[in-house]
Each structure stands twice: as C-alpha cells, then as structure tokens.
Amino acid sequence: MTIGSDIARGPNTPRPSCRGYLHKRTQSGLIKGWRRRWFVLTHDCCLQYHRHKRDEGKRRALSAVKLEGADVGPDSSLGKPFVFKCRPLAANRVFFFCATSNQEMKWLEAMERAIHPVAQNHVWVDVTRHNSNLPPLAVKNPECLGLLHKMDKIKDTWVQHYCILKDGCLYLYSGIRATHAHGIYLHGYTVREQSYTFKKTTIELKPPSDEFKTFYLCAENPNENKWIVAIKASIKKWLPLHQALQDYMNRPPEETRM
C-alpha cells in the first residue's frame, strides 16, 4: 500500500512561484516615485525583478533578495491603496510595493508563504535520506539496479555509477563498494529516450521546473531499455502524490495582470 500526504514537500518539489508586474517605490536618485517592474518570486523563495517581462530568463535581474525570515505586511503610511512592504533579513532597507487591484494583492499572500521556511519533512524524505546513507547491497527490494553512466556537463564527460532505483528515487553510488549515494528525487520528472552526443541510447530525466537540473544517463548495454521502463513505472507509482502536491501549490493562479 502506498500512502502519501497531500501537502508534503520533497526536495525536488518546487514551492509556489509568482510572477507579474508591480510598482516598486524607488529610493535612489533625485526624484522619488513608483516604477513599474516585472517581479518573479522563485521556487526557492527569492524575490527578483526586471525592467520588463521579456527580460526574465534573458538578462540578469536588477535585484534579488531572499524572503525567508523577512518582515512582510500591508502598509498605509504612504497614503495609497494596495501598498505592502517587505524588510528582508539580509538587506538594510525596506521595499515598498504597490498593486493596482485587490486581486494583485495575492502577491502579499505569496510573499507571506515564502517567508516561512519549510521545516517539516514527509516520511518519504526521511526514508530516502536513510537509504542514501546505506551501502548499495543494504537497500532492500530495489526496483532496478546496475551500472549507468551520468553526463557531467561541467567536465563534459560520462561518469560511471552503480545505480539503484527504489520508490521514486534513483541512488547513484561511485561503485559497488561505496558506503553512501547521491539521490535524484524523481517526483514530477519525465523520462524519455533520446540521442545525446555519440551515445546511441540516452535516458533524459527532465524536471517539472527549469529551476532544477536535467539529467542524462546511459546504460552499459545500448539495447537495454529496462531502466526506462523501470523509471517510468517508479514515477507513475508516486504520481498521485506529486499531483496532489501540484494541486495544492497551484491554487489559485498566481500571475497578476495589469
């Protein structure tokens, strides 16, 4: 029997994101006032802003601050409606934001959620962390095991690992005699076969968000497709939990419009 919490978060499960235009009060220059900027609240609780929407992903953000532990709340000192402020722990200033409607005040709700770090883990996270500290032969009832090569893009080379798949997590060991593993949490990932460099058969593990890493794996035997079948089955088994997480975090739509 598989049991999952509807609001638990795994390490590869992104937090709710929020993006849209807000007016930010400027405190620099000779003229103080409000400037319209494109804001993005990332899954790791970092608030950043750009001059325009088109700059996201193409240009470096004008500024970025971590919101965990920040002081966030509505503000009436400026005599404008829909104004709220944010005082980050790591910044020596207070940011003032102005929305144009009550609907856009969902930004305040999103920031209030982001300031509280998630300290409670799901039992699945505890189990996978426990397994990652076990030698490979001590992991009970693996769904698939064997040698895989993982692409190291920094070194531009394929590195061999002894791998074990169990309950939506892929454990990568440096070898059969290793004492601990690096885990890839597969919740929300999609798997497909594709060509990559000179390798004829490559397994692509694509994350649910661009903020996470895409992995490329290659089996020892190019004709061996047991890994693709096994990984798909392992993800599918845990898909109800992932869908519950997504439903919880996607309510309601966060993007604001002018």
N, C-alpha and C positions, 0 to 999 in steps of 0.2 A: 504494500500500500504506500502511495506517495502522498505526503502531506506538505502543504506549503502555506505560508502566511500571505495574506492579500496586501500587506503593506510593508513587508520586509524588503531590505535592500541588500543585494550582493555587491561585491567590489566592482563588477563591471556594469552595474545598473546605474544609469545616469540620473542625476537629480532633475527636477523640472527646470526647463530653461524658459527664458522670457526675452523677447526682443521687440523693439518698436521705437518710435520717436517719442522723446520727452524734451521739455525745455529745462535747461540747466542754468542756474544763476552763475554768471561769471564774476570772479573776484579779482581779476587781473586787468591791467590796462587803465586808461584814463576814464573810460566810460563803463559803468557797471550796468548790467542788464541781464536779459534772458536770451539764450541762444539755443536753437533747435538742433538736437544731436540724435544720432541713431545709437541706442543703447542695447547692449547684449548682456544678459545675466547667464553665464555659462553653467554647465552642469557641476563644475567644481566650486560653485558659489563665488565666482569672480565677476565683478561688475566692470564692464569696459564700454567705452563709447567711441564712435567715429563721427566724422562730419556728415557723411551721407550713408544711406543704406548700402549703396553699391561698393563702399569701401570695406565692408565686412568680408574677411577672408582674402582680401587682395592687398590691403595696406595695414600697417601696424596701427593698433588702437592708439588714440590720442592719450588715453589714460586707462589704467586698470587697477582696481583695488579689491582685496579680499573682504568679503562681508561677514565671515564667521566672527561672532562676538561683537559686531557693530551695534551702535545705538540707532535704531530706525523708528520713525514715527511721524505723524502729521504735524504741521507747523502753521500757526496763524499769525506769526509776528510780522509777516511781510504784507498782510492785508490782501492776499489773493486767495481765491478758492483753489482747491485741489493741489495744495502745496505740501510736500513732505520733505523731511531731511534725513541725512544719513551721516553718522560720525564713525568711520571705520577705526578699528583699534590701531592699525598701522599707519594712519595718516594724521597729520597735525592740522586738520581743517574739517569743516562741516560742509557737506554737499547739500544744496537745495535743489529740488526738482519740482517741476510744475506740470501736471497733466492738463488736458483740455476738457475732460469729462469725467464723470463718476466711474464710467466703465474703465477708463485708463488707470484708475486708482488700484486696479488689480496689480499694478507694479508694486505698490506698497505691500500687498499680501505676499507677493513673490519674494520680496526682499526680507520680509519678516520670517518667512520659512527658511531662507538661506542663512540667516544669522545664527541659527541653532545647529551646531554640529551633530551629526547622527552618531550616537554612541552605542546604540543597541544593535547587536548583530542577530541575524537569523541563524537558527541552529544549523542550517546547511553551510553557512560560512564557517562556523566552528568546526564542523566535521571536515571540510576541505582543508582548512588550515592544519588540522591534526594530521590528515593524510599526507600533506606536503612535507611533514617532518618525519615521515616513515621511510625506510628503505623500500625499493620497489617490490621486493618479494613479500613484504608485510602488508601490502594493500590487498584487502580481501575482495573477492568476486569482481575483478576488473571486467569491463565490457569489451575492451580491446587492448592489446599490448604488443610491443615490438619496437623496431628501430625506425625512426623518422629523421629526415634532415629538415632543419628550420633555416629559413633565409635570414641572415644577419645583414640588414641593409647598410649599417654603418661600416662594416668591414667588407661588404659586398662579397660574401662567401656563404656557403651552406655548412651548417654545423650539425653534426650527428648527435641525436639524443635517444635515450631509451625512454619510451613514452608509455603511459598508462592512461586509459580513458575510463572514467567512472563518474556516474551521476552528474553529467553536465559540466565536468571539469577535466581538462587534459593536463596531466602531470608530466613535465619534461625533466628527466634526470640526465646528468652528464654521462652516466654509464650505469651498467647493471649493479655495480658495487657502491653507487652513490648512497648517501645517507639522507638526503633531502631533495626536494624537487621545486621547480618553478611552475606554478599553476596558471593555466589560462582558463578563466571562467567563461563558459560558452553561452550563458543566458543571453538570448537576443541575437546571437551570431547566426549568420547564414553561411553555408558551406557549399562550395562548388568546385568542379574540376576545370582547370584551365592551363594553358601553356604559359610558362614563365622562364625566361632566358633559354638555356639549352635543354632544360628538363622537359621531357615529353609530357609527363603527368604530374601536375602540381595541385595541391589542395589549398584553396583560398578560404581563409576564415575571415569573414567581413563583419565588423561590429555594427551594432544598431545606431551608433553615432560616430561622426567624424572625429570626435574628441578622443576616441580610443584607437588602438593600433590594429591594423590589418596584418594577419599572419599568413605566411606562405610555408607550406610543408610539402615534403616529397618522400614517398615511401621508397624502401630499398628496391623493391621489385616494381618497375613501372606498370606492370599489368595487374598489380594487386590493388583492388578497389575496396578492400574490407574496411579501410579507415574511413572512407567517405560514407559508406553505409552505416558504420557504427556511430560516427559523429552525428550524422543526421538523426539517427534513432535516439541518441542520448539527448540531443537538443529538443527533439519532439516530446520526449518524456517529461521534460521540465518546462515545456512551452506554456501550459496553463498557469504556472507560477509567474512566468515572465509576462504573460498577457495581463494578469491581474496587477502586476507592478505598473505596466504601461497605462492601464486604465486608471489606476489611482493617480499617477503622476501627470496624466494628460488632461485632468479635469480642472477647470474649464480651459478652453483655448486661451493661451497667454498673450499672443501677439496683439498689440494695440494698433489702431489705425487712426489717422488724423481725419 
